[in-house]
Amino acid sequence: MRKIGGINMNAIAQKKYAKEKINNERYCTVYKSLEESLKEVKEHREGKIHLDTWEEYLQKKRKKKG
């Protein structure tokens, strides 16, 4: 882990995770997650599914709050 502004980010991460009991188990492997993402991108390019742009995502999130 690198230092930012003289602060060891690894030390901050350890303190954060020590306070929170985090389950380190993933719901799937990194490979499986990447594979699913690539399938979504391929389907989007073929026009089979619509993926929201960042702006569309933010608009939907704002509507839910307000």
N, C-alpha and C positions, 0 to 999 in steps of 0.2 A: 504494500500500500504506500502511496506517496504522501509527501508532506505538502500542505497547502497553507501558505502564510505562516510557516513555522509550526503548524499544528499537525501532529501525526494522525492521519485519518484512520489508521488502523486502531489506535487507542480509542477514538470516538466510537467506531463501529463496535468494538468489544464492549464498551460501556452500554451502548444502546441495546445490544443483544443480551447482555447480562440482565438488564432490567426486564426485558420482554422474553417470555419463554416462547421461542420460535421453533416451530416444527420444521426441521430441515428436509423433510421428505417432500419430493416433488410429486405432483399429480401425474406427471409423465416425464420421460427423459428429455434432455435437451435436443437430441436427434429427432425424436418424435414431434416435439414442438416446432422445430424448424421445418420438418417435413409437412406438417399441417399448414404452416404459414405459406410455404411455397405453393401448395395446392390451391389455397385461397387466392394468391396472386395470379396463378394460371387461370383459374375460373373467372376472375375479374377481367383479365385481359381478353378472354374469349367472350365476355359479355353475359356470362351465366349468372353472376351475382354482382350486387352493387356494394362497394365498400365506401363508407363515408369519408369525406375529406376532413381535415382537421377543423375547418370552419364549421362544417355541418355537425360534427361531433359536439363542438362547443355550444352551438345554438341549441341542440337537443338537450344538452346538460343544463343550460340556463333556463329552458322552458320547464324542466322538471322541478327546479328549485323555486321558481317564481310563478 
